[in-house]
Amino acid sequence: MSTRRIQHGIVAALLLVVTIGWTSAGTDQQATAAEHGVAVDHAHATEEGLAISHGPYLQQLTETSVTIIWFTNQKSVSWVEYGKADNLSSFPTYGSVVKTARNSRQGLIDANTSFHKISISGLEPGGEYRYRVFSKEILEFRPYEVTFGSTIAGDVLSFSTLDPSLEAFSFVALTDIHGDAERLDAKLEAISWEGVDLVFYTGDSVDYFEDEAEIFGGFLDTSVAHFASRVPLMFVRGNHETRGSFARELAAYFPTTTGNYYFSFDHGPVHFIVLDTGEDKEDSAPVYAGLVDFDAFRREQAEWLAAEMQTEAFQGAAFRIANFQIPPFGTRDAHGTLHVREMWNELLNEAGVDLVLNGHT
């Protein structure tokens, strides 16, 4: 008979580290720095020069792909050089041939921007890869003449793709950071990162969004300093992330494989489900100014959840873990709590979900 094991430890109230085990009886183009004509400067240049201002960090990690995001202080064109770690013993001295990934849309390579998002595909499940980000400054962008400046390179970093065949792994879950980067730093410093494959932020990472500075200063820069360049940050939207004039831009910074804030994926013996609980008050509450529609959004997710639980991936998983901000039962029965309970709780119980991770209360 098979045995199932979940082990977990808690560091204060904000942080959950979970170890799970199961026991049972880009492109094909090859390029080097020289081929790009790169004279590499250090990534963190002087204030006046081109520099990486935020990132890089990992998003949309799957068994065969990943998206790498970073920001520069000047408009640039960017690319990623990468390869299997065991084939890159001399990386980044370019004694080995590496692959190059750029992002293009409808024939145009992304350029003249400070927001760089490069997706790499064709990777191997459970593969370990090294990568390095590059940005080349664009000084002038005219119709028939583009003038380039210096090129910078980030540090050599690594990541591993998701691996459904993995027998055991650890992940970290934090919630309700509310933009307190100093507190977040202390929590992340307390973690032993050996064997940690995923990090979930289970909602309310900020108080509200007025501009992207709240993302960087509130939690992202601190996350990059500790893990997010090599371990993917799985961003779960909470009710506070829906607030503010910048909230509608948030998805660009934390893209998902489905394009929605709700999705699922497999890693090792676990089938993960991420849901978006929306706001905690009625849609008609004056504070929302008639600009939200979360009751319909939760119903939409209930339909998706019912279908998701019929999939082979869900039903065949050794463990099933759901992650969303507002719990079905909490210290106060606000509308969001009651509607989450009505829409999702029975489904989760009937499907035999092993663990639900929440925040909010």
N, C-alpha and C positions, 0 to 999 in steps of 0.2 A: 504494500500500500504506500502511496506517496505521502510525504509529510510536507507541511507548509510552515514557514517561519517568517515572522516579522519582528525585527528588533528595533527599538527606537530609544533615543535619549533626548532630553530637553535641556537647553541652555537658556535660562530665564524664561520669560513668557513669550518672547518674540520669536524664538528660534526653535525649529524642530529638525533634528537630523535622523534620518531613517535609513537603516540598512536592511536590504531585502535579499533573501536567498531562497533558492528552490532546490530541494533534493528529491530524487525520485529513484524507487527500487526498481563641370567647367568646360573646359574646351580641350581638344586634343592638340592644340597648337603648342609647340615646344619653343621655349625662349630662355635666354639668359639675360643678365643685366647688361652685358656688352651688346647684345643684339638690340636692346632698347636704346642704346646710346646713353646710358644712365651714368651720370656723375653723382654718386649718392651722398647726400648730406645727412646729418643726424636728424631724426624725426622731430626732436624738440629743439627747434632752432631759436634764434633770437626773436624778440618781439616783432622786429621789422621783417623777418624772413618767413618763408613758408614753413608751417609747422602743423603737426597733428594736434588738434585741440581737444578731441574727445575720442575715446575708443582706442583700438577696435574692439568690437564685441560680437558675439556669435548669436545668430537667430536662425529660425526655420531649420534646425538640425533634423535630419532624417537618417535613414540607413545609407543613403547614397548621395546626399547633398547637404549643403550648408550655405547660409548667407552671412557675409561679414560686412559690418557697418562701421564707418568711422567718419570723422569730421576734420576739416582743415580750416585754418584761419584765413586762407585766401582761396579764390576760385581755382580749380585744378581739373585735370583729367587723371583718373586713377586706375590701378589694376592690382591684382593679387598674384604673386608667384607662390606655388605650392607643390607638394609631392609627398609620396609615402615616406614616413620617417626613416624606415630602414634603408631607403635608397638615397638618402640625403645626408650622408655622414659629413660631407664638406659644406653643407648649406649653412650660412649664406655666402660662402666665398665663391659660389658658382662654379666649382670644379665639377659638379654634377648638373645634368640637364634637368630643368624643372618645367612645369607647365604654367601657363599664364591664363588667367580669367579676367575678362572685362565684362561690363554690362552694356548691352546695346538694345535699343528699342526701335523697331521699324527701320533698321538700317543705320541708325545714328548711335554712336558710342556716347554714353553719358559723359558730358564735359561741361566746363565752365560753371562748376558748382562746388560748394563746400561740404555737401552732404553726399557721401560715397557709400553705395550699397552694391556689393558684388556677390553674385550667386555662383556657386561651384557645384557642378553635377558630375555624374559618372564615377562617384566614389564607391568604395567597397564597404559593406556592412562590418562594423566593428573595426574599421581600419584606423590606424593612427597616422595623422598627417602633420607636416610642418607647413607653415605659411608665413608670408611677409607681405605687408601692404606697401604700396608705392603711390605717391601723388606727384604730379608734375604741374607746376604753376602755369596758369595762362595769364599772361600780362595784357594781351590785347586779342580780341576775338572779332575780326572783321570778316565780311563775306568771302573774301578771296585771300586772306592772309591772317594767320594765327601766329602770335608771338609767344613763345614759351619762356619761362624762367627756370628756376632750379628744380631739381627732383629730390624728393626726400623718401626715405624708407623707414618703416617701423621696425620694431624688434622682431627677431625670429620667434614665433610662437607655435603652439601645437594644439590639436584637438583630435577627438576620436568620434567617429560616427556612431549612431545608435546601432545596437546589436541585439536582436531578439533571441539569439542563442546563448546570451550571457546567463550564467547561473546565479550570480549574486552581484549586487552593487549597492551604493549608498546615494541618497539624494538629500538635499537640504530644503527646508521650507521656512520662509519668513513671512510675517504679515504685519500690516499696519505700521509701516516705517514712518509715514506722514512727513517725509522730507527731513527727518532728523538724521543727517549724514554721520554725525558724531556717534550717535547711538548705534547706527548700522555698522560703522567701522569697528566698534567694540565687539559686536556680535560676530562679525565675519572673522575678526582676529582670533576668536575663541574656537574656531572650527579647525579640526584636523582634516585637511583636504585630500588626504590619501584615499583613493577609491571613490570619491564623490564625482558622480557623472552628470548630475542635473541640479539646478537650483531654481526653485519656484518662489516668486514673490506673489503671495496670495492676496493681493488687493490693497488699496489705500497706501500706495508707496509715496504719495504726495497728498497735500490737503486739497489742492485744485491746480488747474493748469491755466496760466496766463500766457506763458511763452516757454520755449524749449529750455531756458536756463533752469527752470524748476526740475526738469528731468535730469540735467547734468549735475547740478549742485545738490539736488535732493537725494539721489541714490545712484545714478548711473556711473559717475566718475569713481565713486567709492567702490562700486561693484567691479569695475574694470581693474582697479588697483589690486583687488583680491582674487578675482576668478573669471570675470566675464569674457576675457580674451581667449580662454582655453576651455571653460565649462559653460554651456549655454544657459542664459538667463531665460527661464520660462515665465513670461509676464502674464499675470492674471489680472484682469481689470476689476477694480473695486468700485464702490459707489462714488468715492471721492475723485477718481480719475475721470468721471463723467462731467465734472464741474469746471467751469471757466471757458473763456473764449478759445483756448487752444486745444480743448478736449477732442475736437473733431479732427485734429491733425495727428493724434497719438498713434494711430495704426501704422503710420509710415515709419515710426521709430521702432516698433515692435511687431513686425509682420509675422503672420502665421501661415502655415501651409495651406489652409483653407480660405484665407482672406477674412475669416471671422474671428471674434474673440472667444468662440467655442470651437473645440477641436479635440481630436484624440490621437494617440500614438502609442507605440509599443517599444519597450526597452527591457531586455532580459525577460523575466517571467511576469512582467507587469504590463497591463493595459491601462494607460492613463486617460482620464477624461477631464477636460478643462471646460468650465461653464462660466457664464457672465451673469451675475445676479442683478446688475443694474442698480438703480437708486433704491433707497430704503423708505421713501415716502410715496404717497399716491402721485401718479402722473399729473394730477390736477393741482398739486400743491403750488401755491403762488411763487415760491422760490424758484421753480423751474420755468416760469414765464410761458407755459404752454409749448415748450420746445423739447419735450421728451415723450417717449412712447414705449416704456419699459414693460408694461403688462403684455403687450403684443410680442415683445422681444423674448420674454420668458416663455410664453406659449410656443413660439417658434422653436425655442431650444428644447422644450418638452417633446415636441414631435420628432426633432432630430435625435434626442436621447432615446426615445422608444425604438427608433430604427437602428440606432447605434448598438443597442443591447442585443439585437438579433444577429449581429455580424459574427463571422467566424473568429475574428480577432478578439472580440469581447468574450464570447462564450468559451473559447479555448484557452484563455489566459489563466495562469496559476493564481494571480492576484489582480484585483481590479480596484483602482484608486481614483477617487473623484476629488477635484480641487476647485473650490469657488469661494467667494468672499463672505457673503451673508449666510449664516447657518439656518437650517430649517427650524431650529429651536434655539432661542437665545434668551438673554436677560431681559429683553423687552420685545413685545410682539408688535413691532411697527409693520406697516403694510408690506414692505419688502420681505420681511421674515415670513409673514403669513402666506404671501403669494409663492415664494420659493417652496414652502412646505406643501402647498396645494398642488403645484405644478410638478415637482421633482421627487418629493420624499418617498412616495409610494413606489415610484419607478425604481429608485435606487435600492429600496428594501427588497422588492420582488426580484431584482436582478442579482442579489447577493453581492453587492459591493463590499469589499473588505475594509476599506478605510476611506473616510471623508475628511479632508483638510479645509478648515475655514479660518476666518479672522473676524473682524468687525466688532464683536462684543468681548 
